[in-house]
Structures are given as structure tokens and as C-alpha cells.
């Protein structure tokens, strides 16, 4: 039996940031973004905190076991809004983030959908299907709204993992040699 999945509150921020940084330590996108000056942990933590802050007030961040796993979603209404918080990172890092976001935006469809921006499980909690459990909460919101869900990944192993729970590749993109797979699920019922 899994611990309960709940909507995150601002109190979960520190644990969520820790989980995202640890889970994405070898992720191709994070390694592309935060490659300057040996400050991976600090820059990745700043970015993870930014992503959390812009979604938590929308009620689209779910956590399990205090943040051992997290799913950060954008609902259709939130997708058009910028969180209003400025991201403070070195200019070169911001340029890479902007290039990546532009490539992903071009690959996503214009139709209304839910977007799974981040799903992460702390390595210390891996193998317990916690990531699937937190992903399911946002997927259920998409299904209830009658909308598809989208996500993107730069990790080839994740493509097969997501396919195993019903996601399909709908587009690919690349930025500076980094491959990006955009995936869609029509009725995202995550087992």
C-alpha cells in the first residue's frame, strides 16, 4: 500500500527541491541546463524551487510521503500564465533554458491539455512506484476535464517507461544536440 498522495503546500518546498535535484542528477536536460561552473546542485535547486513556486499556488503539485515523490502539472488555464517569479540564474543557463522551452513549445500541440512538467522520485524511495502514484493525481484531473495530457523527456529510458503506462510519442525535437520526446496520453489512467 502506498502512502497517501496529497496536493502540495508551500511547506513541502524544501523536500520537493531535494527530491527533484537528486532525481535529475543524471538527467540529460538538467545536465544540459546546469553545466557551467560546477554549480549543478545550486542551479538545479534554484530551478526546481522556481518550478514548484509557480505551480503550488495553482494546486497542481502533488506529493507523496512528504515529497519523496512529486508531480508538477500545468492545468490548461495555468499553461498560458507565467508564474510571475523571475528565475535568477546565470545568463548562459537562462539562454539554454529558453532554447529548450522554445523547442518544447513548438513541439506541443495548440489544443487545450494538461502538461506534466516534472515527475520525480527521490532515489532513496525508488522502486516503490511512487512516481506513478503522484503522476496519477494530475492525470485524473486531465481525464475529469476530458482533456489529453502531455509531457516531454530527454531520457530515452523514460520513453519506454512512459509507453508502458499508455503514453505515446507525438513529436520529437532537439536543441544543441539534446533529443526531446513529446508524449501524449488521451485518457491518462496511470496504473
N, C-alpha and C positions, 0 to 999 in steps of 0.2 A: 504494500500500500504506500502510495506517495504522500508526502506532506501536502498540505493544502496550498493551492495556487490562489494568490490574492493580488489585488491591484496594489501597486507600489505607492508608498507615500514618500515625501521628501526624506524621511528618516532612513530609508533604505539606500540612500545615495552612496555612502562610503562602501558598503558591501557590494553594491552593483558595480561600481567603478572597479573595485578589486577583482571581481569576477570577470568583467569584460577584459581587463588588461591581461589577466592570467590566461583566459581562454583564447585570446587573439595574439598571444606572444609569437606564434609562428605563422600567423595568417598572412597570406601574400599581400592583401590590401593594406593591412596595418604596417607591414614591413616596407611597403612602397611609400606610404604616407610619412612615416616617422623614422626615416633613415639618416637624418643629419645629426651630427654632433653627439652621438651616443646617448641621447636623451629619450630613448624609446619609452620607458616606463612613465616618465613625467609627461611627455606629449600625449601618449596613449591615454593616460588618466585624465588629462585636460579634455581630450576629445570625448571620451566616454561620459564624463560628467556633463559636458555640453549636450550630448545626445539625450541623456537622462533628463536633464533640466527642461529641455524643450518639449518633452513628451509627458512627463509625470503629471503636470497640471491638466493635461487633456484626459487623463485617466486611461492611457493606452500603454502603460507599462505594467507587466505582470511579473511577479516574483514567486519563488518557491523557496521554502526553507531559509527565510531571511535574506535571500539574494544569492543563494548558491547557484541558482539558475534564473535567468531573466529573459524576457521577450519584450522588445520595444517596438511598438507598432505606430503607424500613422493611419488615422482614420481619414476618409476622403476629405472631410472639411479641414483637417489639420494639414493635409499634404500641401495645400497652397500657401499656408502661412509659414513665415519664418518665425522661429521661437522668440525673436526679439533680443536674444542674448548674443553678444559678439563673441566670437571664438578667438581667443588670444593665443596664437601660435606663430612661429617664425614664418616670414613671407614665403619662403620656398615650400614649406609644408602646406600652407594655405593654398598655394598655387596648385600643388598636387591634389589636394582635396577638391578644389574647384574643378580641375580637369576630370577627375574621377566622377564627381557628381554630374557634370555635364554629359559625360559618356553614358552614365546610367539613365539620366533623364531622357536622353534621346532614344534609348532602347525600351523604355517603359511605354505602354500604350496611353493614349489620352483619355480612355474611358475611366469612369469612376471605379475605384478599387481601394482595398486596404493594402498597406505596404508594411512588410516586416523588415524593419531597418536593422535590427540586431537581435540575434538569439544566441545566448552564451550560457555555458555551464562551467562552473569553476572546475579545473582539473581534479581537485580533491573530491568532487562529487560526480565525476564522470562515470558512465556505465550504468546509471540508475534510471535512465530515460526521463530525467528531469527537464531536459531541453524540449522534448516532445510535449511534456505536460504544460510548460509555460507557453509554448507556441500555440497549443490548442485553444487557450483562452481568447486570443485575438482572432484566431481562425473561426471560432464560434461566433464572434461578433460580425465578421465578414459574412458568414453564412446567414446569420439572422437578418442582415441587411440585404441579402440576395445579391451580394457582390463577390467578384473574384478577389483573390489575394495574390500579391506579387512579392518577390524577394529577389535579391541578387547575391551572388557569391563569386569569389575569386579562387576558391579552393576546389580543385577537381574532385576530391573525395566527397565534398559536400553535395556535389551534383547528384551523385549516386545515392547518398543518404536521403536527400530530399525526394528524389524519384521514388524511393522505397515507401514514402508516405503520400504519394499521389501528386507531387509537383511535376510539371513538365517544362523543359526549356522552350522558351518562346523567342528568345533573341540572344545574340552574343554581341559583345563589344570589346574593345581593347583601348587601353591608354598606356602609352610608353611601354608597350610590350606586355602589359599585365592583362590577362584574359579575364573577361567578366561574363558570367552566365546569368541571364534574367529568366526567372521561372514564374509560372502561374499555376494557380490551383482554382478550379471553378467552384468547387464546393469543399472548402478546406476542412475536412473532418480528419483530424490527425489521430491515428490510432495510438 
